[in-house]
Amino acid sequence: MDSETDRLPDFYEDAEKSLAEAWRLIEEGVRNRRSPFHTPVVATCGLDGCPQSRIVVLRDGDRDARTLRFHTDRRSQKVAEINRDARATMLFFDPVAKVQLRVLGAATVHHDDAVSSAAWSNTRSFSRICYRVRPGPGVKIETPSDLEFQDGGEDDDGGRDMFCAVVFSVDAIEWLFLAHQGNRRLVFDWRNGSLETTWLVP
């Protein structure tokens, strides 16, 4: 029988392979809605100065461009927060893979442009319904039924005016792998123009 050490993954003490595994998990999160990486937490700088966080659905991850993408309603609070201060973080955790990623970067809201149009064209009808709700997200109502939904129209484009694609540009990824033999922590940082890799105390 193999020892516990023999069963450690090949990225355990290999920074390059750890980064590749981070992107593999992100890409799996895009494809597989059952992956824990499909629903990361996004944190932004609140309008009142307090941090704000919420779960979003990961729609795209491009390792070459170092970008992530999620969708949101134009009327949502996070759009106002991002438009005021683009700094944001995304947090991923997979309890089975025992990997946590803290991703630092800047978010850009795309509305009524080529990026949002391409993203909208790839959304399904049941997803588009969310953007037809009136009034907008976060508005106070007396009862749960005090809302209505705009008709989708013949082209199923109802709600398009409220749809935004948020592109998150990755500046740094902090990697944490949990293991009984010893946790491994790394930071991959592109903020100085090229990749700097540093091992950290877990």
Secondary structure as UniProt FT lines:
FT   TURN            4..7
FT   TURN            10..13
FT   HELIX           15..31
FT   TURN            33..34
FT   HELIX           36..38
FT   STRAND          41..45
FT   TURN            47..48
FT   STRAND          51..55
FT   STRAND          58..62
FT   TURN            63..66
FT   STRAND          67..73
FT   TURN            74..75
FT   HELIX           77..84
FT   STRAND          87..94
FT   TURN            95..98
FT   STRAND          99..110
FT   HELIX           114..121
FT   HELIX           125..128
FT   HELIX           129..132
FT   STRAND          133..134
FT   TURN            137..138
FT   TURN            144..145
FT   STRAND          148..149
FT   TURN            153..156
FT   TURN            158..159
FT   HELIX           160..162
FT   STRAND          163..177
FT   TURN            180..181
FT   STRAND          184..189
FT   TURN            191..192
FT   STRAND          196..200
//
